[in-house]
Amino acid sequence: MLVETKARAAVFSIALEAYLPQFPQLVPEFEAQYEAFKKSLPDTVEIIDGGMVTTKEQAMAAGDKFRAADVDIVFMQLLTYATSYNMLPAIRDLDVPVVLVNLQKVRCLDFETAGTAEWLGIGYAGGAVGEMVADLNRAGKRHAVITGVVEGGDPQVAAEIEDWCRAAQVRRRLRYTNLAQIGRPYPGMMDLYIDETNLYHRMGLYTKQFDWEKMWAIADDVTDEAAIVAKVADIHDTFDIIGDYDEASIREMARYVIAFEQWVKDEELGFVASHYDGFAQGKAGVLDSMLIPAFSMLIKQGIACAVEGDIKVAMGMSIMKTISGACQLSEFYTFDFNDDVVLIGHSGSGDADFSTARKASMEIVPVFHGKAGGGFLTRFYPKAGPVTYLGITQDADGHFKFIVSEGVIEDGPTLGNGDTTFRTRFSIGAREWNNRWCECGPTHHFAAAQGSWTDTILKVAKILDVPVEVVCR
């Protein structure tokens, strides 16, 4: 993958100092519980360890450490009862969610034999959760609670923590990679237009501007024959190439893919939004003819590449790629009122990992509909099953909003125009889905991912402090 972004997770545990001199056996018990908890976190995060906190001074030291590391999320393990002042100095200056992990060590105390030390040490994790949430609310901090048990394992807890870690990766990617804007949005698609300064202030994503003249020459210095041959094989491995074509054009495409990969590394890119509205002649015509599959090769490697210059859907694609492993740029295509389904899809760059029913295909078309030139068009084939759609839009004041909907991809006839299209059934019906989705004021593009991802998207939204409208599940 060209982009591997580990989230930084602040991790600490809390207990009450007053208990420790009274019951000294609690110290090694709590230390062991904390070490076990840290080891349970997935390797998608880098742990910033705040230690076991039992005083406000220790909490302040942990807070200094978390702030310096610019953490993406906080996991606080409650070991026993503790006052909220053991928590607040650690998180006061952070603008990320605090996840209260409330894990009781044993499924149930032996009520006939358990004394105070056993109660406080292995059977009282939940005693302070309400107090913590009350003070997080008063401090204006976003938060969540996970309750479970250590003894015997708790798959639900593990899944929740992994989901939060996956969501936290989105924030890290927004803050520590850049967005490349090549050209400008498709003329007249004003729902796509965006203020890049506002984007940085609200979402933390920095935009780098590139001219097409520079991109036409990007592959001029690519001469490594072994690398070109390997990339040609990679392209053939990714796509079934339909119809007549010249193998020399695949070789030229490979040179551009290699150049784009180096460009992504040099510019530290995680997102690309591009549109060309000039004359597709000369070097411009060569690149324009192969840009769609070339960008698809980048998407496969984790770089969200959106057509028509749509920055907002590039963010949506990156979110879906990060949390699900695959993404597809999408928009409404047509109703099948006979079967009460909506056909959804898009022409242009997509993700080979989204093509789960069969290998993605690529063919030459004489004209790209609504765009300059012609060339290679890609198509992707998702298998039947659950699908989640994520739209990102803005209100009149420039605030961002997520729009989410789940449906089910079904087998059946689709358009034969060479574009990616798939049939989606919604629980509320095609007509009502379209009404509700459109009433949310979406950008006409949105991102798709196979599977059910609403709960994860809600976590991403909480981390980024973005409101969400869920149309249906």
N, C-alpha and C positions, 0 to 999 in steps of 0.2 A: 504493500500500500504506500502511495506517495504521502498520505497524511495519516499519521498515527499520533493522536492527541490524548495523552493521559490526563484525566482530571486530577486536581489537587484536593484531597479530602482532609479537612481538619478533623482529627480524632482525639477525643479525650473522654475520661470517665470521671464521675463525681461520687463522693461519699462525704460523710460528716465527720470532721476531725474529732468532735466530742466523743464519738463512739470508740475510737481507736485505743486510747489508754485504758478504757474500761474493759475492752475485749481485744487484747493484742493479737489473738489468733485471726482477727479479721484482716489484718494487713497482708499476710501472704495469700489469704483466700482472695481478696479483692485484686491483688496484683496478678494472680493466676487467671482470674476471670477476664481482666483487661487484656492480658497478652493473648488469650484465646480469642477474644473478640477481634483484635486487630488482624489476626491470622485468617479470620473468616471473611475479610473484605476481598473482593475480586481484584485481580491484577490490572484492571482497567483504570485504577486510581493510584496516584502516588500519595502515600500517607504522610501527612504533616502531624507529628506526634506531640500532642500537648500534655501527655502524661496523665497520671491519676491525680485529680484535683480535690483537695479537702479543705482549702482555705481560699479566701479572696485573693491573697497575694499570689498563690499558685495559679489562680484563674487569670489574674492580670498578666502573668508571665506567658501563659498559654495564648492569651489574646494578642500579645506582642508578636509571638511567633506566627500565628495564623495571619495576622495583618501583613507582616513582611512577606509571607509566601503567596499572598493574593489567592487565597483558597476559593474553590468553586462551590463547596458544600461543607457542612459541619455535621459530623456524627457524634452525638454525646451519649455515652453508655451510662445508664443509671444503675449503680451497684446496690444502693440501699437508699434510705431517706437521706436527703441533703437539702440545705437551704438554697433558694434560688440565687443568692448572692455568690454561691460557688460557680454558678453558670454565667451570670450576666457580664462580668468583666471580660470573660473569654470571647464573647460574641458581640459586645456592644458596638464596636466599630466596623462590623462586617455587614455587607449587604447581600447575603446569601441565605438560603433556608437552613434552619437548624433542625436536624432529624433526631428526635429523642428516641433512643433505642432502649426499650424497656424489656429486658430479658430476665426472667426468673430462672435461676440455675436449675432448680428441681421442679418436676411436674407438680409435686405436692409434698408438703412437709409431713413428717411423722408427728402428728399432733400429740401423741401420747408421750413422746420423748424429747421433742424439740424444745430447747431453751431459747433464751433471748439471743444468744450469739448465733445460733442456727437461723432463727427468724430473721435477724438483721443481715446475716451473711449470705444466705442462699434462698430466702423466701420473701423478700420485701422490696423488690426492684421497683414496683409500681407506685410506691407510696408518695412520691414527690412529683409525678407527672403533671397532675392538675395545677400544682403550684408553679411549675416551670412554664406551662402554657399561659397561665394567667399573666405572668410577668413578661413573657415574650410578646403577648398581645399588647400590653401596656407600653412596651418598647418599640412597637411597630415592626416586629420581626416576623418574617415568614417562617412557618414551622410545619412539622409533620410528626406523627407518633407511630412507632412500630412496637407492638407488644407480642411477646412470645416466650418460648421456653428453650433452654439450652439442652436439658436432659433428653436424650433420644433424637436430637436434631429437630429442626423446624423449617421445612422447605418453604413455607409461606414467608417467613422472615428473610430467609436467604434470597428469595426471589424479589422481595421488596427492596432489600439493600442493593442487589445487583441492578435493579431498575433505576434507583436513584443515582447510582454510579454511572450508568449509561447516560442518563439525562444530564449529569454534570459534565460529561465530555462535550456536550454541545456548547456550553458556556466557554469552556477552555478553547474550543476551536474558533468561536467568534472573536475571542479576545486575542488570540495568539497566532492567527493566520490572517491573511489579507484577501480582499475580493478584487479580482481583475475585471474592470469594465472596458470592453473593447467596442468602440463605436458608441452607439446610443440606442435607446429603445426603438422598437418599431414605430415609425411615425404615426401619430394619432392614437396609439394605445395609451391613453393618458392614465388609465388605471395602473400602468406599469411605472410611470414616472416617479422619481424619488429624489429626496434631498439627502445627498450623501453625508453632509455634516450632521443632520438629524439622525441618520442611521448610526453614525458613530456615537453620538451622545446617548441614544436610547438603547442600542443593541451592542455597542462596543466593537462594531465591525468597521475596519478601515478599508476604504476603497482606493485602489491604484488605477489610474487611467492609462489606457494604451491606445495608440493609433494603429489602424490597419496597415499602414505603410511599413511599420516595424514588424508586424506579424507576417507579412508576405515574405520577408527576408529571414525569418527565424530559423529556417532549415538550411540556409546557404552553406554553413560550415559543418554540416553533418556528413561525414565521409567514412565513418568506422564501418567497414563492410560486415564484420561479424555481428555488430549491433543491429545493422539494418536487416540482415538475413534473419536474425532471431526475432526482430519485431514483425517482419512479414509473416513468420510462422505464428506469432502471437495473434495477429489479425485474423489469419485463417482459422486459428483455434477458437476465436471468439465469434466469428460470423460464418454462416453459410452464404456464399456469394452466389446470387441468383442471376441467370442470364449471361449474356456475352460481356466480357470486360477484358481490358488489357492488363496483364500482370505488372507491367511497368507502372501503372497507376497505383497499384497496391504498394509497390516499392517506394514510390514517391510519398504515399500516405505514411508509410513506416518512418521515413525521414522526418516528416512533420511531427509524428507522435513522439519520436525520440527528442526532438527539439522542444516540444511542449512540455515533456516531462522535466527536462532540465530547467526550462523557464519557470515551472511551478516550484521547483526546489530553490532556484535563485531568488525568486520574488516572495517566497514563503506564502504561497497561495493555498486557500482551501475552497475557493468559490470562483467561478467565472460566469459572467453574463455578457453575451455578445450579440451583435446584430450588424450585418453589412447591407447597406442600401445603395451601393454604388454600381458601377459597370463591371460585370463579372468577365473581365478580359485580361489577357496576359497572366502575370503572376497572381493577380487577384482572382482570376477565374480558376487557376489551378488549385489554390487553397480553398476557395469557396466550394469547389466540387467535392472535396474530400473532408470538409470541416466537420460534418455531422458524425461520421464514424470515428474520426480522430478524437473528437471530444467525448464520444462514447467510451473510447479506450481510457480516457482520463477518469470518467465517472466510475468505471469499474475499479479504479485504483483509489477511490475516495474523494475525488475532486468534483464537486457539484458544478456541472456546466449547463447553463440555461440559455435557450435560444431567445430570440426577439428582445434581447437586452433586459430581461426581467430579473432584477436583483432580488426581489422578494421571493420569487419561486426558487431561485438559487439557494436562498436560506432554507426554504422548506425542504428542498431536495437533500441538502446537507443534513438537516435534522433527521429525515427519514433514513438516509444512508447510515448515519451514526447509530441510530437506535435499533434499526432492523437489519442492516447489512445490505439493503438494496433499495433503490428509489426509481421513480419514473415521473418525468414531467407529464402533466395531464391537463385536459380541459374537456368540457362538454362537447360531444359530437352530435348525437341524435337520440331521440326516443324510439323505442320499439313499444308503442302503446298496445300492440297485440299481446305482448308478453309482460308488460308493465316493468320494463327494465330500461336503464340508461346506458348508452354506449359512450364510453370515455376513452380517451387516448390522446396521441399527439404525433405529429411528424417531427423529425429531428433527433437530436442526441438523446439517448436513453442509457439504461444500465443493463449490461449483459446479465448481471445477477438477478434482475427482475424477470428474465425470460426463463421461467422454470418448467414450462410445459414442453418446450423444444428449444433448440439452439437458435439464437438470434440470427436474423437474416439481413443481407445487404444487397441492394440492387441499384443499377443506374437508372435514373429517370431524367427525361429531357428538360423538365421544368419543375422547380420547387414551388408549390402553390403559394402565391402571395409574396414570393421572395425572388430576389435576383438570381439568375443562373439556374443550372441544373447539376446533376452529379449523383453521388452515392446517397441513397436513402436507407436508413436502418429501420428494422421492425423487431418488436419484442413480444413474446408470447407467454403471459402469466398463466399458471394453472388455475383451475377452479378452486375457490376457497375464500376465506375472509380477506378483506382488503380495508385499509384505512387511508383516508384522504385528509391532507393538511393544506389549508390555504392560509396565507399571511397577507393581511391587508392593513390599512391605516384609517384613522378617523380624521375629522376635519382639523384637529389640532396636531396631527402628525404622530399620535400614539399608535403603536403597532397592536394588532390583535390576531390571535389564532382562531381559525375556523376548522372544526374537526367533524368528520363523519365516517362511520363504518358501514360497510355493505358486504355483499358476497359476489365474487366473480363467478359467473356461470358459463358453461360451454354453450356454444350456439353460433349462429352466423354473425359475421362482422363485415365491415366495409372492405372491399378488395382494392382500395386505391394505393396500397403500399404503406399506409400509416399504421402505427401501433393502435389497435382498438380492442376493447374488451367490454363485455356485457356485465353490468353491475345491477344487482337487485338490492333494494333498500327496504328496511323493515316498515317504513312509512309509505312506501309506494313511490313510483317515479315522479308523479306529478307533485306530490307534497314535498318530496325531497328537493326538487328543483326550486319550489317556492321558498322553502325555509333556507336553503343554502344561499340563494340569491338575495334574500332579505337581510342576510348578514353583511352584505356589501363586499363580496370577495373580489380580489383580483381574478381575472378570468382564467389564469393558470393556477394549478395547484399540484402538489406532490402526492404520489401514491406509494404505498408499501404494502406488500402482502402480509396478512396477519392482523391481529387485533392490538392496536398500539395507543388507544385513547388514553389509558391510564399513564403510560410513559410520557405522552405529550403533555398531559396535565402537570407532570413533574417538571418537565422542561420549562413549561410556562411559569411555574412557581419559581424556578431558579432564575429565569430571566425577568420575572416580575411583569409578565404580559397576560392580559385577560384572554379568556377562551370562551368561545361559543361552541357547544356540542350539538350538532344538528340531529343526529340519531346514532344509535348503537345497535 
